[in-house]
Amino acid sequence: MASELSQPTLGLLRRLLEAMPPDDLLTEFEIKKFWKDQLFDFGFPSTFTDNAAKYYFRWSDIIPDLYRAEFRTKNEHFATAMPPFLCEQALRLLLAFALHHNKNTALTDELRRSLQRDGLDLTAGSGVDSSVPAELAQIPGKPTLLADVQQKLQTKELIAIAYMDLDGFKQVNDQLGHEEGDNCLIRIAKIIAEAILGKGKLYKPGGDEFVVVLPNFNRQEAASTAERIRAAIDKSNPGGKLKVTVSIGVTDSDSVSDAQALVNIGDRAMYEAKKMKNTVAVSNS
């Protein structure tokens, strides 16, 4: 996708982003906090926001480096480039972010026309697929989940994951239709976000599965959070006329150094919970 973007499109993206911060943000701390909050809320992975902060959110530097797949961690001792597929994903998400936050302006209209000339059509609020509701499209998917988890594992940071699969969701789609199914997923995403109290990050690897990553949590602490999520979903009945609950598998990175392996352990624990449904299972490994 990056190779399809023209220089006029990249320039318009930069101008839109540079126009976003309020005029009363004067200090470097305020500017960094503004961008980290905005980007995190839209679903950007921490691998991007942390690196962008080291660029001091200078979009005139960030956008060209993303385009060339040379977006790097800035460090006096070493510099590691973000993988090309993550650079491309970040550029696409930045375009969706800029369109979403700058509606009905002449510059936004110009960017849309430039994207169309490039042969691309991004719906505002959706970085990937216009058929997916914006609330769901903004939740990072499996590639970002694995990249974020691997980054934390490489720094030896203890993390826990709660791997979730919905019980009864298929009946919502089959009996009430896919629109109500999407609404159910949106309600559940909001419930999870409220239940983790800002201490973790939500991902959607696919279908009716969700994953929460909890930094500096062991599996016992994460199990308490998972139980809070389970109880909140059970109580709120997000399926409307049909009962939808959640089965959750919990593990931590105590003896794991590979992101895919850790996610697989959480997935297996979730299937143990699935045998009972509407319950939490904690991995022994």
N, C-alpha and C positions, 0 to 999 in steps of 0.2 A: 504493500500500500504506500509506503513512504516514497518509493521511486516514482509514483504516479502524481505526487503533489508538486505543483509548480512553485517557483519562487514568489510570484504574486500572492498565492494562497498562504504560504508560510509567513510572508510579510504581514498580511491581514490578520493572521492568527496572533502574531506578536503584538500588533497594535491593539487588538481587543484585550489581550491579557494585561498589557501595560496600562490600559485605561481603567482596570477594575478596582485597584485598591483605593479606599477613601483618601481624600486629600489630607486628613488629620493624622495619618500614620507617619510619624516622624523618625522613630528610632528603628534600628535594624531588628531589634527584638519584636516590635509591633508588626513590622512587615512580615517577618518569618512566621509569626503566630497567625496572622491573617491568612497567608497562603496555606499553611499546614492545615488549619481548620477547614478552609474551603475545599481543598483537594481531598482531604480525608473523608469529609462528608459526601463527596461525589463518588467515592469508591476507588481513588488512586491507591496503589500498593505503597507500603512504607519504603520499599526499595527505591521508588521514584521520589517520594517526598523528602526522604532523608538526603538523597543525593542532590536534589534541587536546592535544598537549604544550603548545601555547601557551595552551590553556585550563587548564593544569596538571591535566588529567584530572579536572576537576570535572564529574561526570556530571549534577549538577543544572543546569548551564549547557549542557552539550553536547547532552543529549537534547532539551530544548525547541527549541534552535536547529536541530537536525537535523529535527525534526518540522515546523518552520515553513520549512524550506529556507533558513535564515539562518545556517548554519554557516560561519564566516568565518576567514580567516587573521587573526591578531591582530598588528597592526603599528602603530607610532606614526605612520607616514606615510600608510598606506592600508589598506583592508580589502577583500578580494575574497571574495565568497560562493562556496561550492562549488556546482556545478550541482545542481538539484533531483533529477535521477536518481541522482547519486552520494550525496546525502543520504539518499534512500530506500534505496539499496543498503546504505549504512552502517548504517541502523537495522535492516534485516532481518538483516544479518550480526551486529550486536550482540545481537539476540535469540537467534540460533543460538549465538553465543559464550557467552552467559550460561547457556543451557540445557545446553550441552555441559560447562561447567566447574562446574556446581552441580547434580549429579545426586542424586536421592533425598532432597531436602529439602522441608520444608513450603512454603517460599517458592517453590521451583521448581514444585511441583504447583499452587500458587496462580496462578503466571504462566501455566502451560499452560491452566488453566481460563479465565483471563481472555482468553487468545488465542483459545480456542474460542468464547467469547462474542462476540469481535470478528469471528468467522468466519474465523480464520486457524489453521493447524495446521503449526507448524514442527517438523520432526524434529530432535532434538538432533544437533549436528555438521553439519547440512546447512542452509546458508543459502538454498538455492534450490529444490532438488528432492529429495524423499526417495528417489527411485529411483536417485540418484547416490550412490555410496559417499562417506562423509564425507571420506576422504583426498583425493578428487578435487574434491568440492564446495568445499573450503577453498582450492583454488588459484584465484587471481583470474583472471577471464576477460578477453575482449577489451575491453569498455568501460573496465575498470580499467587494462589495459595502455596503451590510448591516452591516458587521462587522466594516468597517471604519466609516460609518455614526453613528452607535451606540456608538462607542468610543468617537467621537466628541460630541455627545449629552450628554454623561455622564459627560464630563468636562464642560458642559454648554456653549460650543463654538457655536456662531451663524454661521450657514451654510445655503447656498442656494443650491438647485438642479435644474438643467435644464434637463427635461426628454424629449427625442427626439424619434420620429418615422418617418421613411422615407416615402415620398409620391411617388408612381410610381415605387418602387423598385421591386415589384413582376413581373412587365412587363419585367424588365431587366433579371431576372432569367428565366422567361418563354420563352422569345423571343431570348435572346442572350446567354443563358446558364449559369450554376452555376459558371463557372470560371470567366466570365465577371461580374457576381454578386459579387463574392468575391473581384474582382479588384475594383468595385464600392465602396464596404464597406471600403476597404483599403484607397482609395482616400478620402472618407468622414472622416475617422478617422484622417487622416493627416490634413485635413482642420480644423477640430475641435481643434486639438492640437495646430495649429498655431493661431487660433482665441482666445483661452483662455490665450495666452501670459504667460504660466507658472503659472498662478494664481489659477488654479484648477486642478482636476484630472479626467481623462476619464475612464469610465467603459462601458462594453457591456453586459447588462443583458440577451440578447438573440436575435436571429433573426436579424431584421434590426433596433433594438432599441439601443440607446446610452444614457448614463447619464453622466453629468458633475457635480461634487461636487465642490462648491466654498466656501472655508472657509472665514469667516469674511465678507460675502456679505449678504445684505438683498435682498428681492425679487425684489425691484426696480433696484438695481445695477445689479442683476443677469439678469434681463430682457434686459438690455442694452447689456450684453455679449451674451445673447441668440439671440438677433437681429443681432449682428455681425456675429454669426455662421450661422444664416438663410440666410443672404445676401451673405455670402461667398460661401455657397453651391449652392445657386440659380445662382450666377454668374459663377461659375466654371463648372457647368453641369457635375457632376461626372458620370452620367449614359451614357455618350458618345452619341450614336445615339438616346437614349431615355431620356426624361426629368425626372430628379429625384430632388425633393426638400425635405424639412424637416418641420415637425410640432413640436413645442416645448412648453411644459408646465413648468412653473416656480413656485416655492414656496420657503419658508424658514422655519427655525426651531423655529421661534419666540414663538410659543405656543405648540410645539410638543416635546415629549420626547422619542418616539419610532421610530426606523429606518424604520421598515416596514410601519408604518403609514405615515411617511413623504414621502417615495417613492410612496405610494399609492396616496397621494394628488397630487404629481407631475404627476403621471400617469393620474389621472382624468383631470388635467389641460391640459395635452397633447391631450386628446380626445376632449376637447373643441376646441383646435387649429385645430384639425384634421377635424372639421366640415367645416372650411374654406380652409384648406391646405395651406402650405407654409406661416405659420404665427406663432406668439408667443402669448400664453395666460398665464396670471398671475393669480394664485389662490387667492381667497379672504380669505382663511382660513389657 
